[in-house]
Amino acid sequence: MKLWLKLQQSLKPLNAKKRHPSLDRLYRANRYFQFLQALVQVEEADPNVALRVIPHEGSYLTPAAALLEKNLSPAGRTALKAYAAACDAYAAGDESTAAETLRQLSGELESILPMDSFKLHFEHCINALEPFFGGFLLYGMSLVCFVVSLFLKRRKALLHFATVFLCMAVLWHLFGIAARMYIQSRPPVTNLYSSVVFAGVVASLFGGTLYILRRQLPVAAVACASGLLSLLVAMNLPYSGDTMGMMRAVLNSNFWLTMHVMTIMIGYGSVFFAGFLASYHLVARFFGFGQGEKGLKAGSCGVYRILLVALFFCFLGTMLGGIWADMSWGRFWGWDPKENGALMTLLWCSCTLHARLLHVCSCQGFLVLASLGNIVAAWGWFGVNLMGIGLHSYGFVEGGWFWFFLFVGLQVLAAASALIPQRSR
């Protein structure tokens, strides 16, 4: 880095005197220039790992991009020299000098551009705490306790532990979302990652509340599984993860992110919770853990109430999305893949509810429809992203077809278990 700065300084008097520079220096400078160009390309390909510390025109550049900037601001040059000095001191093993230089650089950056140092330290602490990973572990422990309690007669103490773990998991999950909101100054849903995390906490919070009110073990187990699965998917999203990058211009509206995106995600979270609960009752019936027709009837009543909530929020979110599209693009509906996915989910919920209300199907058939609703919702949410088309997706995901079809296959198996006679225990 210092070599490049020295070359820039040495070329100025040579140009003024119209003298030819050293060919050896030019060769070394050309190789360094090519290295910087390649480094900038790597940073642009994966911007989430690039360190931007050089101020320039109201924003920050990486050191490599700053070195390639022809009209770098004086403040940027000062910061670049300080950063180069810190890197050289660290490379020489003088960590105290490097730390002191970085402290001086931090003070200079705060004087150049407005910076919330408390928020930076808070984000650093949140990254170290990893609240979503902690919630993942707590959901797992709670799920194990609830599942084991199903096979025990004396399970009161174990249920207490499971309930405590579930409450801690939901609170830790909510804390992670609240921390992201504070750091970003945005609503909880801004990209695909945050939508998965938010839908999971909706389902787990919904199920945990129902369990505390009614003490139904299947509801608690599904609540734990929903939160666990959502965090598992979020932590393994390819080319994503817990990032807080800049959003597209059309999404740069806290009002509509709150009104439309949160509403539709509450609807999707409710759809998945109802589908998972229906799948549980079907699989439990197949393995002989249910209570026969009485258990199916009780389960269908619970799923019916949850789907009513899902239908309301899906309808409201779809309408609000149309209004937002009209304000942004001048049309309420354009048959965009994401819009079609939302409409498919809405129509499936409506048809499932009407099938039960009009006695078109039995309680078992209603649970099958609710279970298959997870496939419809997953397609409207993830499937159109995998296609790589659409105007207003939360983000495109490459390489996710295997996991998508694996989820679809598992849901089909859960629904198909209704066709097989119940096993006797």
N, C-alpha and C positions, 0 to 999 in steps of 0.2 A: 504494500500500500504506500509506504514512504517512497519507494522507488518510483512509482508513478507520479507522485507529487513532485519529486525532484526533477523528473524528466520534463514535466510541464513548466517548471520554473526555469530550467536550463534552456528550453527551446525559445523562450521569449527574447533574451539578448541575442541569440543566434539569428533569429528572424529579423531583429532590428538591424544587425550588422550584415545581413544577407550572407551569412556563412552557412556552410553545409554541416549538419550535425554528424556525430560519429555513427558510422553504419552499424557498429556493434550495438550501440545504444538503441538505434532504431529497430534493429532486429529483436532485441530483448523487449522493447516497448510494444512491438507488434504482437509478439507471443503473449505478453501480459494483457494486451487489448483483446485478443481472441479468447483468453481465459475469462476475462470479465464478461464478455458477451455470452459465453457458454454458461457462466454462473447466473447471469440475469435470466437466461432462458429456463434454467432449473428453478429459480425462484418464482417465475411466472407460472410454471407448470404446477408448483405446489406452494401457493402463497401463504399457507397457514404455518409453515415452518421458517419463513423468512423473517429476519430481525430488521425492523425499520427504526432507525435511530437518528438519521440525518435529516434535519428540518429543511424543507424546500417548498416555498410558495403555499404556506398554510397546511402542509401535510408532511409526511415523513417518507424518506427513501431508504433503501438498503445501502450499505457501503458500496457494493458493486455498482448499483444503479447511480449512486451519487458520483462515483469516479467517472462514469460515462456521460454525465450531464455536462453539457457545454457551458451553460449559464447558471451554474450553481451559486446560490446566494452566499453572501459573506458569512452569515450565521451557519450555513451548511458547511462552508469550508473550515470554519473554526471547530465545529463539532466533529468533522471528519478527521482533522489533525489530532484532536483529543482522543478520538476512538482509535486511531492508528497508534498513538503513544501507549494507550492501555493494552492493545494487542501485542505490541512489541515487548512491553514490560512483562506481560503474562507469559509470552513465549520464552523470555529469558529467565523465568522462574521467580521474578520479583513480584509476588502477589500483592504485597502491601502497596507498592507504587501503582499497580494496576487498579486496585480498589480505590485508592485516593483519586486517581485520574477519572475513574468512572463516577465517583461522587461529584467531582467538579463538573463533569459532563452533564450529569443529571440536573444540577443546579442551573447550568446554562440553558438546558432544554426547557426547564420550567419557566425561565425568564423570557424565552423566545416565543413559545407557544403555550396557551393555557392548558394546564394539565392537572387533573385531580389525583394527587399522589395517594390519598387515602383509598380511592377506588382501585388504583394500581396494586397497592399492597393487599387490598381485599381480594382482588382477582387472583393474586399469587397464592393467598391462603386457601381459596376455594380450589385452585388447581391441585394443591397439596392434599387437601381433605378428600377430594373425589367423592362428593356426596352421592352421586348416582351409583357408583360402584358399591358404596356402603349400603345404599338402599337395596341394591341387587342381592347382596349377601343376607340382609335382614329378611327380604321377601323369601329367599330360599330357606332360611331357618324356620320361618313361620309356616311355609308350605309343608316342610317335612314334619313339623309338629302336628299340624292339622291332619295330614294323611295318616300318620301313625295313630293318632287318637281315634280314627275311624275303626280300628281293629281292637281297641282296648275297651274294657268295661269300666275300669276305674281310670278315667281320663280327665278329671277335673283339674288337677295340677298342671297337666300337660297343656290343656286348653288355655289356662291362664298364661303360660309361657308363650303359646302361639299368638294369643291376642296382644300381648305386650310387644312381641316382635313385629306383628302386623302394624300396630299403631306407630312404632318407632320407624318402620320402613316408610309408611306414608308420610310421616312428618319429615323424615330425612329427604324423601323424594320432593316434597313441597319446598323444603329449604333450598335444594339445588335449583329448582325452577325460579324461586324468588331471588336467589343470588344472581342468576343469569339476567333476570329482569332489571335488577339494580345496575349491574355492570353495563348492560346494553342500553338501558333507558328505553326499553321496548316492551311490548306485551310478551307473554310467554311463548307464542308461536311465531317464528320468523323464517324457519327453514324446515327441511324434511326431518332433520335430527330432532329439533325441538318439538315438532308435531308428534313424533313417535313418543317422546318422553311425556308430553302433555296428555295424549290419549291414554297412556298407561296409568297416569295418576288419577285421571277421571274414573277409569274403570275400578281401580283399587280403592279409591275413596268412596265411590258408590257402593261397592261390595262390602267394604269395611263398616260403613254406616248401617247397611242393612243387617249385617251380622250382629252388630252391637244391639240393634233394636229387636231382632227376632231370633238370634242365636241359632241360625241355620248353618251347619257345618259346610254343606256344599257351596254356599255363597262365599264363605270365608276362604275356602280352598281356591275357588275361581278368582277371587279378588287377589290373592297372593300370586296365582299363576299369571294373571293379566299384568300386574306390575313387573313380575320377574321377566316375562316374555318381552315386554316393551323395552325394558332397559337392556336386555340381551340383544335385541335387534338394533337398538340405538348404538350400542358400543361396537357393533360389528358392521355398521353401514360402510360400504366401500367408498373411498375418496371423500369421506365426510367426517363424522365424529363430532365431538363437542367443540365446534367452531363457532365463532361470532363474527364472521366476515360481513362485508358490506352487502346490502340487499339490492335487488333490482329497483330501478327508479319507481316502477309502478307499485311496488310493495312498500314504498317509503311513506307510510301513513299509519301512525299509531292508532288513529280512530278506527279505520277499517280493519286493521290487523286485530283489533280488539273485538269489533262488532261481528265481522264475518268469519275470520279464520278461527277464532276461539269458539264461536258458536258451532261451526261445522265440525270442529274437532271434538267438542262435547258430544255431538250427535254420533260421530264415528266411534268414539270410546264407548258410548252406551250400546251401540250395535254390536261391537265385539264382546262386550261383557255379556249381553243377552245370548249371543251365539255360543260363547264358551260355556255358559251355564246350561244351555240346552244340550250341548255336546256332552257335558258331564252327566246329565240325567240319562241320556241315551246309552252312553258307555256303561254307567252304573247299572242300568236295567239289563244290559247284555251280560255282564258278569255276575248278575244276581245280587247286587248290593242295594238295589232300589227297594221300594215298598210296593211294587206291583202297580196296578192302575191308580191306586191312591197316591203313590209317590209321583207318578207321571202327571196326574192332575194338579197336584200342588206345585210341581215344578213348572208346568205350563202357565199357571196363574202368575207366578213370579216373573217368568220371562215375558209374559204379556204386558205386565206393568212397566217393565224396563223398556220394552220396545215402544210403548207409548211415549215415554220420555225421549227415546232416540228419534222417533218420527217427528216430534215437535222441533227438536233442535236441528235435525237435518233439513226440514222444510224452511225454518227460519234462516238457517245459514245459507241455503241455496238462494232464497229470495234476496238476502243482503248481498250475496255475491253478484247477483244480477244487477242490483243497483250500483254496486261498485264498478262493475264492467261498463255500465252505461255512462258513468261519470268519467271513466278512464279511457275507454275505447269508443264511446258513442253508440254502443248497442247493448241491449239487455241480455241477449242470448245469441251465441254464435255457433252452437254445436261443437264447441271445443272439446277435446277428449276429457279434460278434467271436469267440464260442465256435464258431459254425458255420464261420467262416472258418478257424480253427485246425484244426477237424476235417476240413474239405475238403482242406487242405494235407497233413495227416497221411495221409488215405486215398489221395490222389493219389500221394504218395511210395511208399506201400506197394504200390499197384497197379502202378506203374512198375517197382519192383524185382522184384515177382513175375512180371511179364510177361517180363522177361529171364531170371529164374531158372528159369522153367518153359518157356523157349523158345517162348513164345507169339508173339513178334515177333522180327524180325531186329535186328542191331546198329543199323541205320539207323532202324528203327521205335522202338527204345528211345531213341535220341537225340531223336527227334521228341517222344516222351512227356515226356522230361526237359525239353526246351525249352518245351513247353506248360505245364509245372509252374510256370514263372515267372508265368504269367497267374493261375493258381490262388492262388499265394502273394501276388501283388500285390493280388488281390481281398480275400483274408482280412486283409491288412495295411492297405491304403489304401482299397479299395472300400467297406467298411462305414463308414469315416470320412466318405467323400463322401456317403453316404446320410443322414448326420446323425442316426442313431439308434443306440442301444446304450448299455449301462451302463458298460462299462469299455474305452473306446477311449482311445488316447493323446492324442487331440485331433482336433477336426473341421476339415476343410479345405474351404474354399469355392472354387469356381472351378477345381477341378483335374480336372474330367471330361475336358477336351480332352487334357491330358498323359497321363492314364490310358489313354484309348482309343488315343492315339498309340503308347504303349508296347505295348499289346495288339496293335495292327496290325503293329508291327515284329516282335513275337514270332511272330505268325501267318505273316508272310512268311518268316521264318527257317525255321519248321517246314515250310511249303509248298514250300520249295526242294528238299526231299527227293523231291518228286513229279516234278521236272523232270530230264531226263537230264543227266548230268555233261558239262560242256564240256571240250573238249580244249585244252591250252595250246599 
